[in-house]
Amino acid sequence: MPLAPLTSALCVSTNEDTRMKMLPILAAGFAYFSLGGLWFTPLFGRQWDKAVGFERPPKWRPSAVYYIGPLLGCLVASFTTSYLAQLAQAQLLADYLRVGLLVGMGYGATITTVNAIAPNMRHPGLYAVVVGSYHLVGLVLCAAILYGLS
């Protein structure tokens, strides 16, 4: 079976000069989301709970929206990171990592820190560190995967 139909089905045309391959974008988005599963449960789950003032009831199970929302957000962030890497004409791993760092610090960590200032946030500094560092690491991971699979 020829790969041409599959290859063109996994591409999104954003304009005449730019074609984005969807497989690297999906892989990067799922990796970013999976990192969140580790980050907010075994790695820094207690710190996040403390930051937002959440006490997990025994045998607590989050609803589907707890997973679907972040997954969609990670996929959109992955798509955007890919698009920005193309606009920056990234070709080397260092170029992609630079885009990931800029997006992670410039958007992810910055917006998280601004959101942490909300009056209902129990520990805004802790929230900014835990969640902001997740977005920074996650978007650098996205950029590395986008490079590796492009």
DRENDO-1510 file (C-alpha; in Angstrom, 1 decimal, always signed):
<recs>
REC; n; res; u; v; w
REC; 1; MET; +0.0; +0.0; +0.0 .
REC; 2; PRO; +1.6; +3.4; -1.0 .
REC; 3; LEU; +2.2; +5.9; +1.8 .
REC; 4; ALA; +1.3; +8.9; -0.3 .
REC; 5; PRO; -2.5; +8.9; +0.7 .
REC; 6; LEU; -1.6; +8.5; +4.4 .
REC; 7; THR; +1.1; +11.1; +4.2 .
REC; 8; SER; -1.2; +13.7; +2.6 .
REC; 9; ALA; -4.0; +12.8; +5.1 .
REC; 10; LEU; -1.7; +13.6; +8.0 .
REC; 11; CYS; -0.9; +17.1; +6.7 .
REC; 12; VAL; -2.6; +20.4; +7.3 .
REC; 13; SER; -2.2; +23.1; +4.8 .
REC; 14; THR; -1.9; +26.4; +6.6 .
REC; 15; ASN; -1.1; +28.5; +3.5 .
REC; 16; GLU; +0.5; +27.9; +0.1 .
REC; 17; ASP; +4.1; +27.7; +1.5 .
REC; 18; THR; +3.5; +25.8; +4.7 .
REC; 19; ARG; +2.4; +22.2; +5.2 .
REC; 20; MET; +2.4; +20.8; +8.7 .
REC; 21; LYS; +2.6; +17.1; +9.3 .
REC; 22; MET; +0.0; +16.0; +11.8 .
REC; 23; LEU; +1.7; +12.9; +13.2 .
REC; 24; PRO; +4.6; +14.8; +14.9 .
REC; 25; ILE; +2.0; +17.3; +16.2 .
REC; 26; LEU; -0.2; +14.5; +17.7 .
REC; 27; ALA; +2.8; +12.7; +19.2 .
REC; 28; ALA; +4.1; +15.9; +20.8 .
REC; 29; GLY; +0.7; +16.8; +22.1 .
REC; 30; PHE; +0.1; +13.4; +23.6 .
REC; 31; ALA; +3.7; +13.4; +25.1 .
REC; 32; TYR; +3.0; +16.8; +26.7 .
REC; 33; PHE; -0.3; +15.5; +28.1 .
REC; 34; SER; +1.3; +12.3; +29.4 .
REC; 35; LEU; +4.0; +14.4; +31.1 .
REC; 36; GLY; +1.1; +16.2; +32.9 .
REC; 37; GLY; -0.2; +12.9; +34.1 .
REC; 38; LEU; +3.2; +12.2; +35.8 .
REC; 39; TRP; +3.8; +15.8; +36.9 .
REC; 40; PHE; +0.5; +16.4; +38.6 .
REC; 41; THR; +0.1; +13.0; +40.3 .
REC; 42; PRO; +3.3; +11.1; +41.4 .
REC; 43; LEU; +5.8; +13.9; +40.9 .
REC; 44; PHE; +4.2; +17.1; +42.1 .
REC; 45; GLY; +0.6; +16.2; +42.9 .
REC; 46; ARG; +0.9; +17.0; +46.6 .
REC; 47; GLN; +2.4; +20.4; +45.8 .
REC; 48; TRP; -0.3; +21.2; +43.3 .
REC; 49; ASP; -3.0; +20.1; +45.8 .
REC; 50; LYS; -1.4; +22.4; +48.4 .
REC; 51; ALA; -1.1; +25.3; +46.0 .
REC; 52; VAL; -4.8; +25.3; +45.0 .
REC; 53; GLY; -6.1; +24.2; +48.5 .
REC; 54; PHE; -7.4; +20.9; +47.3 .
REC; 55; GLU; -7.8; +17.9; +49.6 .
REC; 56; ARG; -8.3; +14.7; +47.7 .
REC; 57; PRO; -11.0; +12.6; +49.2 .
REC; 58; PRO; -10.3; +8.9; +49.6 .
REC; 59; LYS; -10.8; +6.9; +46.4 .
REC; 60; TRP; -11.4; +10.2; +44.5 .
REC; 61; ARG; -11.6; +9.8; +40.7 .
REC; 62; PRO; -11.6; +12.8; +38.5 .
REC; 63; SER; -14.3; +13.2; +35.8 .
REC; 64; ALA; -13.6; +12.9; +32.1 .
REC; 65; VAL; -13.3; +16.6; +31.6 .
REC; 66; TYR; -10.3; +16.5; +33.9 .
REC; 67; TYR; -8.5; +14.6; +31.1 .
REC; 68; ILE; -10.2; +15.9; +28.0 .
REC; 69; GLY; -9.6; +19.6; +28.6 .
REC; 70; PRO; -5.8; +19.3; +29.2 .
REC; 71; LEU; -5.5; +16.9; +26.3 .
REC; 72; LEU; -7.1; +19.3; +23.9 .
REC; 73; GLY; -5.0; +22.1; +25.3 .
REC; 74; CYS; -1.8; +20.1; +24.8 .
REC; 75; LEU; -2.7; +19.3; +21.2 .
REC; 76; VAL; -3.4; +23.0; +20.5 .
REC; 77; ALA; -0.2; +24.0; +22.1 .
REC; 78; SER; +1.7; +21.4; +20.1 .
REC; 79; PHE; +0.2; +22.6; +16.9 .
REC; 80; THR; +1.0; +26.2; +17.7 .
REC; 81; THR; +4.6; +25.3; +18.7 .
REC; 82; SER; +5.0; +23.5; +15.4 .
REC; 83; TYR; +3.6; +26.5; +13.5 .
REC; 84; LEU; +5.9; +28.9; +15.3 .
REC; 85; ALA; +8.9; +26.6; +14.6 .
REC; 86; GLN; +8.1; +26.7; +10.9 .
REC; 87; LEU; +7.7; +30.5; +11.0 .
REC; 88; ALA; +11.1; +30.7; +12.7 .
REC; 89; GLN; +12.5; +28.5; +10.0 .
REC; 90; ALA; +13.8; +26.1; +12.6 .
REC; 91; GLN; +15.9; +23.3; +11.1 .
REC; 92; LEU; +18.3; +22.2; +13.9 .
REC; 93; LEU; +17.4; +20.7; +17.2 .
REC; 94; ALA; +18.8; +23.8; +18.9 .
REC; 95; ASP; +16.4; +25.9; +16.8 .
REC; 96; TYR; +13.4; +23.8; +17.9 .
REC; 97; LEU; +14.5; +23.9; +21.6 .
REC; 98; ARG; +14.8; +27.6; +21.4 .
REC; 99; VAL; +11.2; +27.9; +20.2 .
REC; 100; GLY; +10.1; +25.5; +22.9 .
REC; 101; LEU; +11.9; +27.6; +25.6 .
REC; 102; LEU; +10.4; +30.8; +24.2 .
REC; 103; VAL; +6.9; +29.4; +24.1 .
REC; 104; GLY; +7.3; +27.7; +27.5 .
REC; 105; MET; +8.6; +30.8; +29.2 .
REC; 106; GLY; +6.9; +33.5; +27.2 .
REC; 107; TYR; +3.4; +32.0; +27.2 .
REC; 108; GLY; +3.2; +28.9; +29.4 .
REC; 109; ALA; +5.0; +30.0; +32.6 .
REC; 110; THR; +4.1; +33.6; +32.2 .
REC; 111; ILE; +0.3; +33.1; +31.8 .
REC; 112; THR; +0.4; +30.5; +34.7 .
REC; 113; THR; +2.1; +33.1; +36.9 .
REC; 114; VAL; -0.5; +35.7; +36.1 .
REC; 115; ASN; -3.3; +33.2; +36.8 .
REC; 116; ALA; -1.7; +32.3; +40.1 .
REC; 117; ILE; -2.3; +35.8; +41.4 .
REC; 118; ALA; -6.1; +35.1; +41.6 .
REC; 119; PRO; -7.5; +35.9; +45.0 .
REC; 120; ASN; -8.7; +32.3; +45.6 .
REC; 121; MET; -5.2; +30.8; +45.1 .
REC; 122; ARG; -4.0; +29.5; +48.4 .
REC; 123; HIS; -0.3; +29.5; +47.5 .
REC; 124; PRO; +0.3; +31.5; +44.3 .
REC; 125; GLY; +4.1; +31.2; +44.3 .
REC; 126; LEU; +3.9; +27.4; +44.7 .
REC; 127; TYR; +1.3; +27.2; +42.0 .
REC; 128; ALA; +3.4; +29.3; +39.6 .
REC; 129; VAL; +6.4; +27.1; +40.1 .
REC; 130; VAL; +4.7; +23.8; +39.8 .
REC; 131; VAL; +2.4; +24.6; +36.9 .
REC; 132; GLY; +4.7; +27.1; +35.1 .
REC; 133; SER; +7.6; +24.6; +35.2 .
REC; 134; TYR; +5.3; +21.9; +33.8 .
REC; 135; HIS; +4.4; +24.1; +30.8 .
REC; 136; LEU; +8.1; +25.1; +30.3 .
REC; 137; VAL; +9.3; +21.5; +30.4 .
REC; 138; GLY; +6.3; +20.2; +28.4 .
REC; 139; LEU; +6.7; +22.7; +25.6 .
REC; 140; VAL; +10.4; +22.1; +25.3 .
REC; 141; LEU; +9.5; +18.3; +25.1 .
REC; 142; CYS; +7.0; +19.2; +22.4 .
REC; 143; ALA; +9.6; +21.0; +20.4 .
REC; 144; ALA; +12.1; +18.2; +20.7 .
REC; 145; ILE; +9.5; +15.7; +19.5 .
REC; 146; LEU; +8.5; +17.9; +16.7 .
REC; 147; TYR; +12.1; +18.1; +15.6 .
REC; 148; GLY; +12.7; +14.4; +16.0 .
REC; 149; LEU; +9.6; +13.4; +14.0 .
REC; 150; SER; +9.7; +16.1; +11.3 .
</recs>
